[in-house]
């Protein structure tokens, strides 16, 4: 089983409507219409994807390592 080569698309939020007072209106978005927040389907990450995402969040630009069978998907 091979790891996916691309990330799933990032969820986008609809722009909130603003009432005259500058605060978000009481009936904005899909959650207000149904009373239940919109759910996004779960996505299972591989270990390599978890490592890479963590490094991206920490703004890591360079990683040293010894490639081998166990860590090859990270590279």
PyMOL Python script that loads the backbone (N, CA, C, O; Angstrom):
from pymol import cmd

cmd.read_pdbstr("""\
ATOM      1  N   UNK A   1       0.843  -1.174   0.000  1.00  0.00           N
ATOM      2  CA  UNK A   1       0.000   0.000   0.000  1.00  0.00           C
ATOM      3  C   UNK A   1       0.889   1.236   0.000  1.00  0.00           C
ATOM      4  O   UNK A   1       1.749   1.388   0.867  1.00  0.00           O
ATOM      5  N   UNK A   2       0.685   2.098  -0.948  1.00  0.00           N
ATOM      6  CA  UNK A   2       1.518   3.297  -1.032  1.00  0.00           C
ATOM      7  C   UNK A   2       0.767   4.501  -0.477  1.00  0.00           C
ATOM      8  O   UNK A   2      -0.464   4.525  -0.452  1.00  0.00           O
ATOM      9  N   UNK A   3       1.516   5.484  -0.041  1.00  0.00           N
ATOM     10  CA  UNK A   3       0.939   6.697   0.530  1.00  0.00           C
ATOM     11  C   UNK A   3       0.417   7.597  -0.582  1.00  0.00           C
ATOM     12  O   UNK A   3       0.960   7.596  -1.687  1.00  0.00           O
ATOM     13  N   UNK A   4      -0.635   8.366  -0.298  1.00  0.00           N
ATOM     14  CA  UNK A   4      -1.120   9.322  -1.296  1.00  0.00           C
ATOM     15  C   UNK A   4      -0.029  10.332  -1.629  1.00  0.00           C
ATOM     16  O   UNK A   4       0.788  10.679  -0.775  1.00  0.00           O
ATOM     17  N   UNK A   5      -0.021  10.798  -2.866  1.00  0.00           N
ATOM     18  CA  UNK A   5       1.024  11.729  -3.279  1.00  0.00           C
ATOM     19  C   UNK A   5       0.630  13.180  -3.095  1.00  0.00           C
ATOM     20  O   UNK A   5       1.486  14.061  -3.169  1.00  0.00           O
ATOM     21  N   UNK A   6      -0.642  13.450  -2.857  1.00  0.00           N
ATOM     22  CA  UNK A   6      -1.078  14.829  -2.665  1.00  0.00           C
ATOM     23  C   UNK A   6      -1.930  14.938  -1.421  1.00  0.00           C
ATOM     24  O   UNK A   6      -2.519  13.958  -0.965  1.00  0.00           O
ATOM     25  N   UNK A   7      -1.988  16.130  -0.884  1.00  0.00           N
ATOM     26  CA  UNK A   7      -2.845  16.399   0.262  1.00  0.00           C
ATOM     27  C   UNK A   7      -4.280  16.577  -0.198  1.00  0.00           C
ATOM     28  O   UNK A   7      -4.523  16.994  -1.331  1.00  0.00           O
ATOM     29  N   UNK A   8      -5.232  16.266   0.670  1.00  0.00           N
ATOM     30  CA  UNK A   8      -6.614  16.571   0.316  1.00  0.00           C
ATOM     31  C   UNK A   8      -6.801  18.081   0.313  1.00  0.00           C
ATOM     32  O   UNK A   8      -6.047  18.787   0.983  1.00  0.00           O
ATOM     33  N   UNK A   9      -7.772  18.593  -0.411  1.00  0.00           N
ATOM     34  CA  UNK A   9      -7.972  20.041  -0.440  1.00  0.00           C
ATOM     35  C   UNK A   9      -8.318  20.574   0.941  1.00  0.00           C
ATOM     36  O   UNK A   9      -9.042  19.933   1.703  1.00  0.00           O
ATOM     37  N   UNK A  10      -7.794  21.748   1.254  1.00  0.00           N
ATOM     38  CA  UNK A  10      -8.087  22.389   2.529  1.00  0.00           C
ATOM     39  C   UNK A  10      -9.536  22.856   2.538  1.00  0.00           C
ATOM     40  O   UNK A  10     -10.013  23.387   1.536  1.00  0.00           O
ATOM     41  N   UNK A  11     -10.252  22.667   3.658  1.00  0.00           N
ATOM     42  CA  UNK A  11     -11.634  23.147   3.714  1.00  0.00           C
ATOM     43  C   UNK A  11     -11.663  24.669   3.688  1.00  0.00           C
ATOM     44  O   UNK A  11     -10.812  25.329   4.284  1.00  0.00           O
ATOM     45  N   UNK A  12     -12.642  25.209   2.998  1.00  0.00           N
ATOM     46  CA  UNK A  12     -12.778  26.656   2.937  1.00  0.00           C
ATOM     47  C   UNK A  12     -14.062  27.057   3.629  1.00  0.00           C
ATOM     48  O   UNK A  12     -15.093  26.403   3.471  1.00  0.00           O
ATOM     49  N   UNK A  13     -14.001  28.112   4.382  1.00  0.00           N
ATOM     50  CA  UNK A  13     -15.176  28.615   5.084  1.00  0.00           C
ATOM     51  C   UNK A  13     -15.823  29.713   4.260  1.00  0.00           C
ATOM     52  O   UNK A  13     -15.145  30.513   3.616  1.00  0.00           O
ATOM     53  N   UNK A  14     -17.140  29.736   4.292  1.00  0.00           N
ATOM     54  CA  UNK A  14     -17.871  30.790   3.591  1.00  0.00           C
ATOM     55  C   UNK A  14     -17.710  32.092   4.361  1.00  0.00           C
ATOM     56  O   UNK A  14     -17.679  32.073   5.591  1.00  0.00           O
ATOM     57  N   UNK A  15     -17.608  33.209   3.678  1.00  0.00           N
ATOM     58  CA  UNK A  15     -17.481  34.485   4.386  1.00  0.00           C
ATOM     59  C   UNK A  15     -18.723  34.749   5.223  1.00  0.00           C
ATOM     60  O   UNK A  15     -19.848  34.516   4.780  1.00  0.00           O
ATOM     61  N   UNK A  16     -18.505  35.235   6.426  1.00  0.00           N
ATOM     62  CA  UNK A  16     -19.628  35.522   7.318  1.00  0.00           C
ATOM     63  C   UNK A  16     -20.293  36.832   6.918  1.00  0.00           C
ATOM     64  O   UNK A  16     -19.643  37.781   6.481  1.00  0.00           O
ATOM     65  N   UNK A  17     -21.599  36.846   7.082  1.00  0.00           N
ATOM     66  CA  UNK A  17     -22.334  38.075   6.837  1.00  0.00           C
ATOM     67  C   UNK A  17     -22.213  38.933   8.086  1.00  0.00           C
ATOM     68  O   UNK A  17     -22.206  38.422   9.205  1.00  0.00           O
ATOM     69  N   UNK A  18     -22.120  40.215   7.888  1.00  0.00           N
ATOM     70  CA  UNK A  18     -21.954  41.133   9.012  1.00  0.00           C
ATOM     71  C   UNK A  18     -23.172  42.031   9.091  1.00  0.00           C
ATOM     72  O   UNK A  18     -23.603  42.600   8.088  1.00  0.00           O
ATOM     73  N   UNK A  19     -23.737  42.159  10.316  1.00  0.00           N
ATOM     74  CA  UNK A  19     -24.887  43.046  10.466  1.00  0.00           C
ATOM     75  C   UNK A  19     -24.417  44.476  10.700  1.00  0.00           C
ATOM     76  O   UNK A  19     -23.213  44.729  10.706  1.00  0.00           O
ATOM     77  N   UNK A  20     -25.323  45.400  10.891  1.00  0.00           N
ATOM     78  CA  UNK A  20     -24.986  46.812  11.006  1.00  0.00           C
ATOM     79  C   UNK A  20     -24.073  47.150  12.165  1.00  0.00           C
ATOM     80  O   UNK A  20     -23.366  48.156  12.103  1.00  0.00           O
ATOM     81  N   UNK A  21     -24.059  46.338  13.235  1.00  0.00           N
ATOM     82  CA  UNK A  21     -23.235  46.658  14.396  1.00  0.00           C
ATOM     83  C   UNK A  21     -21.798  46.181  14.249  1.00  0.00           C
ATOM     84  O   UNK A  21     -20.964  46.456  15.112  1.00  0.00           O
ATOM     85  N   UNK A  22     -21.497  45.469  13.165  1.00  0.00           N
ATOM     86  CA  UNK A  22     -20.137  44.983  12.969  1.00  0.00           C
ATOM     87  C   UNK A  22     -19.920  43.589  13.516  1.00  0.00           C
ATOM     88  O   UNK A  22     -18.837  43.031  13.338  1.00  0.00           O
ATOM     89  N   UNK A  23     -20.910  43.003  14.178  1.00  0.00           N
ATOM     90  CA  UNK A  23     -20.795  41.649  14.697  1.00  0.00           C
ATOM     91  C   UNK A  23     -21.421  40.677  13.712  1.00  0.00           C
ATOM     92  O   UNK A  23     -22.241  41.062  12.879  1.00  0.00           O
ATOM     93  N   UNK A  24     -21.035  39.431  13.813  1.00  0.00           N
ATOM     94  CA  UNK A  24     -21.605  38.426  12.926  1.00  0.00           C
ATOM     95  C   UNK A  24     -23.084  38.270  13.230  1.00  0.00           C
ATOM     96  O   UNK A  24     -23.494  38.284  14.391  1.00  0.00           O
ATOM     97  N   UNK A  25     -23.867  38.126  12.200  1.00  0.00           N
ATOM     98  CA  UNK A  25     -25.306  37.982  12.368  1.00  0.00           C
ATOM     99  C   UNK A  25     -25.670  36.651  12.993  1.00  0.00           C
ATOM    100  O   UNK A  25     -24.870  35.716  12.956  1.00  0.00           O
ATOM    101  N   UNK A  26     -26.876  36.541  13.576  1.00  0.00           N
ATOM    102  CA  UNK A  26     -27.259  35.324  14.276  1.00  0.00           C
ATOM    103  C   UNK A  26     -27.537  34.145  13.347  1.00  0.00           C
ATOM    104  O   UNK A  26     -27.453  32.998  13.785  1.00  0.00           O
ATOM    105  N   UNK A  27     -27.863  34.388  12.087  1.00  0.00           N
ATOM    106  CA  UNK A  27     -28.217  33.304  11.175  1.00  0.00           C
ATOM    107  C   UNK A  27     -27.219  33.179  10.035  1.00  0.00           C
ATOM    108  O   UNK A  27     -27.619  33.120   8.872  1.00  0.00           O
ATOM    109  N   UNK A  28     -25.934  33.138  10.344  1.00  0.00           N
ATOM    110  CA  UNK A  28     -24.928  33.052   9.282  1.00  0.00           C
ATOM    111  C   UNK A  28     -24.406  31.637   9.174  1.00  0.00           C
ATOM    112  O   UNK A  28     -24.282  30.937  10.179  1.00  0.00           O
ATOM    113  N   UNK A  29     -24.101  31.215   7.965  1.00  0.00           N
ATOM    114  CA  UNK A  29     -23.465  29.927   7.730  1.00  0.00           C
ATOM    115  C   UNK A  29     -24.420  28.756   7.789  1.00  0.00           C
ATOM    116  O   UNK A  29     -25.575  28.900   8.192  1.00  0.00           O
ATOM    117  N   UNK A  30     -23.926  27.582   7.381  1.00  0.00           N
ATOM    118  CA  UNK A  30     -24.727  26.367   7.342  1.00  0.00           C
ATOM    119  C   UNK A  30     -25.052  25.859   8.737  1.00  0.00           C
ATOM    120  O   UNK A  30     -26.098  25.243   8.941  1.00  0.00           O
ATOM    121  N   UNK A  31     -24.170  26.108   9.703  1.00  0.00           N
ATOM    122  CA  UNK A  31     -24.400  25.615  11.053  1.00  0.00           C
ATOM    123  C   UNK A  31     -25.631  26.256  11.670  1.00  0.00           C
ATOM    124  O   UNK A  31     -26.378  25.589  12.385  1.00  0.00           O
ATOM    125  N   UNK A  32     -25.855  27.532  11.409  1.00  0.00           N
ATOM    126  CA  UNK A  32     -27.004  28.223  11.980  1.00  0.00           C
ATOM    127  C   UNK A  32     -28.304  27.729  11.362  1.00  0.00           C
ATOM    128  O   UNK A  32     -29.327  27.682  12.045  1.00  0.00           O
ATOM    129  N   UNK A  33     -28.286  27.364  10.091  1.00  0.00           N
ATOM    130  CA  UNK A  33     -29.498  26.900   9.425  1.00  0.00           C
ATOM    131  C   UNK A  33     -29.952  25.557   9.968  1.00  0.00           C
ATOM    132  O   UNK A  33     -31.144  25.368  10.211  1.00  0.00           O
ATOM    133  N   UNK A  34     -29.038  24.627  10.164  1.00  0.00           N
ATOM    134  CA  UNK A  34     -29.418  23.293  10.612  1.00  0.00           C
ATOM    135  C   UNK A  34     -29.214  23.097  12.106  1.00  0.00           C
ATOM    136  O   UNK A  34     -29.735  22.136  12.673  1.00  0.00           O
ATOM    137  N   UNK A  35     -28.471  23.985  12.757  1.00  0.00           N
ATOM    138  CA  UNK A  35     -28.198  23.841  14.179  1.00  0.00           C
ATOM    139  C   UNK A  35     -27.041  22.890  14.465  1.00  0.00           C
ATOM    140  O   UNK A  35     -26.639  22.737  15.619  1.00  0.00           O
ATOM    141  N   UNK A  36     -26.502  22.252  13.433  1.00  0.00           N
ATOM    142  CA  UNK A  36     -25.402  21.305  13.594  1.00  0.00           C
ATOM    143  C   UNK A  36     -24.242  21.767  12.721  1.00  0.00           C
ATOM    144  O   UNK A  36     -24.444  22.063  11.543  1.00  0.00           O
ATOM    145  N   UNK A  37     -23.022  21.835  13.276  1.00  0.00           N
ATOM    146  CA  UNK A  37     -21.885  22.257  12.452  1.00  0.00           C
ATOM    147  C   UNK A  37     -21.644  21.274  11.310  1.00  0.00           C
ATOM    148  O   UNK A  37     -21.878  20.073  11.444  1.00  0.00           O
ATOM    149  N   UNK A  38     -21.171  21.808  10.187  1.00  0.00           N
ATOM    150  CA  UNK A  38     -20.860  20.975   9.028  1.00  0.00           C
ATOM    151  C   UNK A  38     -19.657  20.104   9.353  1.00  0.00           C
ATOM    152  O   UNK A  38     -18.653  20.592   9.873  1.00  0.00           O
ATOM    153  N   UNK A  39     -19.758  18.824   9.049  1.00  0.00           N
ATOM    154  CA  UNK A  39     -18.672  17.890   9.335  1.00  0.00           C
ATOM    155  C   UNK A  39     -17.874  17.611   8.074  1.00  0.00           C
ATOM    156  O   UNK A  39     -18.422  17.541   6.974  1.00  0.00           O
ATOM    157  N   UNK A  40     -16.584  17.456   8.254  1.00  0.00           N
ATOM    158  CA  UNK A  40     -15.689  17.123   7.154  1.00  0.00           C
ATOM    159  C   UNK A  40     -15.317  15.651   7.311  1.00  0.00           C
ATOM    160  O   UNK A  40     -15.034  15.192   8.418  1.00  0.00           O
ATOM    161  N   UNK A  41     -15.317  14.921   6.213  1.00  0.00           N
ATOM    162  CA  UNK A  41     -14.984  13.498   6.259  1.00  0.00           C
ATOM    163  C   UNK A  41     -13.577  13.307   6.819  1.00  0.00           C
ATOM    164  O   UNK A  41     -12.671  14.070   6.484  1.00  0.00           O
ATOM    165  N   UNK A  42     -13.383  12.292   7.671  1.00  0.00           N
ATOM    166  CA  UNK A  42     -12.046  12.057   8.224  1.00  0.00           C
ATOM    167  C   UNK A  42     -11.074  11.608   7.141  1.00  0.00           C
ATOM    168  O   UNK A  42     -11.464  11.000   6.144  1.00  0.00           O
ATOM    169  N   UNK A  43      -9.822  11.916   7.355  1.00  0.00           N
ATOM    170  CA  UNK A  43      -8.766  11.541   6.421  1.00  0.00           C
ATOM    171  C   UNK A  43      -7.642  10.920   7.232  1.00  0.00           C
ATOM    172  O   UNK A  43      -7.098  11.565   8.128  1.00  0.00           O
ATOM    173  N   UNK A  44      -7.290   9.691   6.935  1.00  0.00           N
ATOM    174  CA  UNK A  44      -6.240   9.009   7.667  1.00  0.00           C
ATOM    175  C   UNK A  44      -4.884   9.357   7.068  1.00  0.00           C
ATOM    176  O   UNK A  44      -4.646   9.155   5.877  1.00  0.00           O
ATOM    177  N   UNK A  45      -3.998   9.884   7.911  1.00  0.00           N
ATOM    178  CA  UNK A  45      -2.648  10.240   7.480  1.00  0.00           C
ATOM    179  C   UNK A  45      -1.709   9.061   7.670  1.00  0.00           C
ATOM    180  O   UNK A  45      -1.889   8.245   8.574  1.00  0.00           O
ATOM    181  N   UNK A  46      -0.714   8.983   6.814  1.00  0.00           N
ATOM    182  CA  UNK A  46       0.362   8.018   7.031  1.00  0.00           C
ATOM    183  C   UNK A  46       1.343   8.633   8.029  1.00  0.00           C
ATOM    184  O   UNK A  46       1.281   9.829   8.313  1.00  0.00           O
ATOM    185  N   UNK A  47       2.232   7.820   8.548  1.00  0.00           N
ATOM    186  CA  UNK A  47       3.248   8.336   9.461  1.00  0.00           C
ATOM    187  C   UNK A  47       4.126   9.378   8.794  1.00  0.00           C
ATOM    188  O   UNK A  47       4.484  10.381   9.411  1.00  0.00           O
ATOM    189  N   UNK A  48       4.476   9.145   7.528  1.00  0.00           N
ATOM    190  CA  UNK A  48       5.311  10.097   6.791  1.00  0.00           C
ATOM    191  C   UNK A  48       4.597  11.434   6.629  1.00  0.00           C
ATOM    192  O   UNK A  48       5.211  12.489   6.791  1.00  0.00           O
ATOM    193  N   UNK A  49       3.295  11.397   6.310  1.00  0.00           N
ATOM    194  CA  UNK A  49       2.538  12.648   6.158  1.00  0.00           C
ATOM    195  C   UNK A  49       2.478  13.409   7.478  1.00  0.00           C
ATOM    196  O   UNK A  49       2.561  14.637   7.489  1.00  0.00           O
ATOM    197  N   UNK A  50       2.334  12.691   8.587  1.00  0.00           N
ATOM    198  CA  UNK A  50       2.299  13.336   9.901  1.00  0.00           C
ATOM    199  C   UNK A  50       3.615  14.041  10.207  1.00  0.00           C
ATOM    200  O   UNK A  50       3.623  15.165  10.708  1.00  0.00           O
ATOM    201  N   UNK A  51       4.727  13.373   9.903  1.00  0.00           N
ATOM    202  CA  UNK A  51       6.048  13.968  10.142  1.00  0.00           C
ATOM    203  C   UNK A  51       6.229  15.210   9.283  1.00  0.00           C
ATOM    204  O   UNK A  51       6.658  16.252   9.779  1.00  0.00           O
ATOM    205  N   UNK A  52       5.904  15.107   7.993  1.00  0.00           N
ATOM    206  CA  UNK A  52       6.089  16.236   7.082  1.00  0.00           C
ATOM    207  C   UNK A  52       5.203  17.404   7.483  1.00  0.00           C
ATOM    208  O   UNK A  52       5.665  18.545   7.480  1.00  0.00           O
ATOM    209  N   UNK A  53       3.960  17.157   7.825  1.00  0.00           N
ATOM    210  CA  UNK A  53       3.069  18.252   8.241  1.00  0.00           C
ATOM    211  C   UNK A  53       3.572  18.930   9.508  1.00  0.00           C
ATOM    212  O   UNK A  53       3.506  20.153   9.632  1.00  0.00           O
ATOM    213  N   UNK A  54       4.075  18.134  10.450  1.00  0.00           N
ATOM    214  CA  UNK A  54       4.623  18.719  11.677  1.00  0.00           C
ATOM    215  C   UNK A  54       5.824  19.603  11.368  1.00  0.00           C
ATOM    216  O   UNK A  54       5.953  20.696  11.920  1.00  0.00           O
ATOM    217  N   UNK A  55       6.698  19.133  10.490  1.00  0.00           N
ATOM    218  CA  UNK A  55       7.865  19.935  10.111  1.00  0.00           C
ATOM    219  C   UNK A  55       7.442  21.207   9.382  1.00  0.00           C
ATOM    220  O   UNK A  55       8.040  22.263   9.590  1.00  0.00           O
ATOM    221  N   UNK A  56       6.415  21.122   8.528  1.00  0.00           N
ATOM    222  CA  UNK A  56       5.913  22.306   7.829  1.00  0.00           C
ATOM    223  C   UNK A  56       5.345  23.329   8.810  1.00  0.00           C
ATOM    224  O   UNK A  56       5.567  24.530   8.655  1.00  0.00           O
ATOM    225  N   UNK A  57       4.614  22.857   9.816  1.00  0.00           N
ATOM    226  CA  UNK A  57       4.039  23.769  10.809  1.00  0.00           C
ATOM    227  C   UNK A  57       5.120  24.475  11.617  1.00  0.00           C
ATOM    228  O   UNK A  57       4.915  25.593  12.089  1.00  0.00           O
ATOM    229  N   UNK A  58       6.260  23.831  11.775  1.00  0.00           N
ATOM    230  CA  UNK A  58       7.382  24.429  12.504  1.00  0.00           C
ATOM    231  C   UNK A  58       8.305  25.228  11.594  1.00  0.00           C
ATOM    232  O   UNK A  58       9.354  25.700  12.033  1.00  0.00           O
ATOM    233  N   UNK A  59       7.920  25.385  10.319  1.00  0.00           N
ATOM    234  CA  UNK A  59       8.703  26.129   9.326  1.00  0.00           C
ATOM    235  C   UNK A  59      10.108  25.562   9.131  1.00  0.00           C
ATOM    236  O   UNK A  59      11.054  26.310   8.884  1.00  0.00           O
ATOM    237  N   UNK A  60      10.241  24.246   9.241  1.00  0.00           N
ATOM    238  CA  UNK A  60      11.524  23.591   8.994  1.00  0.00           C
ATOM    239  C   UNK A  60      11.780  23.601   7.494  1.00  0.00           C
ATOM    240  O   UNK A  60      10.909  23.224   6.710  1.00  0.00           O
ATOM    241  N   UNK A  61      12.965  24.028   7.097  1.00  0.00           N
ATOM    242  CA  UNK A  61      13.303  24.112   5.681  1.00  0.00           C
ATOM    243  C   UNK A  61      14.288  23.039   5.238  1.00  0.00           C
ATOM    244  O   UNK A  61      14.363  22.738   4.047  1.00  0.00           O
ATOM    245  N   UNK A  62      15.040  22.459   6.157  1.00  0.00           N
ATOM    246  CA  UNK A  62      16.073  21.500   5.788  1.00  0.00           C
ATOM    247  C   UNK A  62      16.082  20.366   6.802  1.00  0.00           C
ATOM    248  O   UNK A  62      16.064  20.601   8.010  1.00  0.00           O
ATOM    249  N   UNK A  63      16.110  19.131   6.302  1.00  0.00           N
ATOM    250  CA  UNK A  63      16.114  17.951   7.165  1.00  0.00           C
ATOM    251  C   UNK A  63      17.244  17.040   6.713  1.00  0.00           C
ATOM    252  O   UNK A  63      17.390  16.772   5.520  1.00  0.00           O
ATOM    253  N   UNK A  64      18.043  16.564   7.659  1.00  0.00           N
ATOM    254  CA  UNK A  64      19.099  15.603   7.368  1.00  0.00           C
ATOM    255  C   UNK A  64      18.636  14.230   7.819  1.00  0.00           C
ATOM    256  O   UNK A  64      17.956  14.105   8.838  1.00  0.00           O
ATOM    257  N   UNK A  65      18.993  13.218   7.081  1.00  0.00           N
ATOM    258  CA  UNK A  65      18.632  11.867   7.477  1.00  0.00           C
ATOM    259  C   UNK A  65      19.302  10.847   6.597  1.00  0.00           C
ATOM    260  O   UNK A  65      19.933  11.181   5.594  1.00  0.00           O
ATOM    261  N   UNK A  66      19.158   9.597   6.984  1.00  0.00           N
ATOM    262  CA  UNK A  66      19.689   8.495   6.197  1.00  0.00           C
ATOM    263  C   UNK A  66      18.493   7.768   5.599  1.00  0.00           C
ATOM    264  O   UNK A  66      17.770   7.076   6.317  1.00  0.00           O
ATOM    265  N   UNK A  67      18.272   7.915   4.278  1.00  0.00           N
ATOM    266  CA  UNK A  67      17.123   7.252   3.676  1.00  0.00           C
ATOM    267  C   UNK A  67      17.261   5.730   3.740  1.00  0.00           C
ATOM    268  O   UNK A  67      18.337   5.170   3.531  1.00  0.00           O
ATOM    269  N   UNK A  68      16.176   5.110   4.024  1.00  0.00           N
ATOM    270  CA  UNK A  68      16.123   3.657   4.061  1.00  0.00           C
ATOM    271  C   UNK A  68      14.683   3.224   3.847  1.00  0.00           C
ATOM    272  O   UNK A  68      13.800   4.064   3.677  1.00  0.00           O
ATOM    273  N   UNK A  69      14.446   1.950   3.854  1.00  0.00           N
ATOM    274  CA  UNK A  69      13.112   1.436   3.586  1.00  0.00           C
ATOM    275  C   UNK A  69      12.057   1.963   4.535  1.00  0.00           C
ATOM    276  O   UNK A  69      10.940   2.255   4.107  1.00  0.00           O
ATOM    277  N   UNK A  70      12.382   2.092   5.821  1.00  0.00           N
ATOM    278  CA  UNK A  70      11.387   2.500   6.810  1.00  0.00           C
ATOM    279  C   UNK A  70      11.047   3.982   6.729  1.00  0.00           C
ATOM    280  O   UNK A  70       9.908   4.355   7.010  1.00  0.00           O
ATOM    281  N   UNK A  71      11.986   4.833   6.360  1.00  0.00           N
ATOM    282  CA  UNK A  71      11.740   6.277   6.345  1.00  0.00           C
ATOM    283  C   UNK A  71      11.651   6.853   4.941  1.00  0.00           C
ATOM    284  O   UNK A  71      11.498   8.065   4.783  1.00  0.00           O
ATOM    285  N   UNK A  72      11.741   6.024   3.935  1.00  0.00           N
ATOM    286  CA  UNK A  72      11.732   6.497   2.555  1.00  0.00           C
ATOM    287  C   UNK A  72      10.508   7.347   2.211  1.00  0.00           C
ATOM    288  O   UNK A  72      10.666   8.338   1.498  1.00  0.00           O
ATOM    289  N   UNK A  73       9.289   7.018   2.679  1.00  0.00           N
ATOM    290  CA  UNK A  73       8.135   7.860   2.332  1.00  0.00           C
ATOM    291  C   UNK A  73       8.245   9.302   2.821  1.00  0.00           C
ATOM    292  O   UNK A  73       7.612  10.191   2.252  1.00  0.00           O
ATOM    293  N   UNK A  74       9.038   9.552   3.867  1.00  0.00           N
ATOM    294  CA  UNK A  74       9.198  10.921   4.366  1.00  0.00           C
ATOM    295  C   UNK A  74       9.931  11.774   3.344  1.00  0.00           C
ATOM    296  O   UNK A  74       9.638  12.962   3.207  1.00  0.00           O
ATOM    297  N   UNK A  75      10.883  11.184   2.622  1.00  0.00           N
ATOM    298  CA  UNK A  75      11.654  11.930   1.645  1.00  0.00           C
ATOM    299  C   UNK A  75      10.878  12.087   0.369  1.00  0.00           C
ATOM    300  O   UNK A  75      11.369  12.694  -0.582  1.00  0.00           O
TER     301      UNK A  75
END
""", "prot")
cmd.dss("prot")
cmd.show_as("cartoon", "prot")
cmd.util.cbc("prot")
cmd.orient("prot")
